[in-house]
Amino acid sequence: MQLGEFQALMAATYGERDRARGVEATVAWLTEELGELARAVRKGAREEQLHEAGDVLAWLASLTEQLGLSLEDAAARYSNGCPRCGSIPCRCP
């Protein structure tokens, strides 16, 4: 699935509820899910890590949608490698 398709799917599935909740609450949920991912990385099995990574991605898609942004446009910043030095791999000091 492409990032734009995923963002549209999350908007169709949860968008109305997430917009009603608002940007600040969405940031809070995203932060909570990121904490759960961090815990899963430290102590969880691969299945739990994958689950939490999906949750983080879903909340990030919701946030970008509410802000009128595109996940694909955000990812494009890295399409030529490191946005600072332009290298793959990064050669920044």
Protein Blocks (a to p, Z undefined) as FASTA:
>chain_A
ZZklmmmmmmmmmmmmmmmnommlmmmmmmmmmmmmmmmmmmmcfklmmmmmmmmmmmmm
mmmmmnopafklmmmmmmnopfklopacdfbZZ
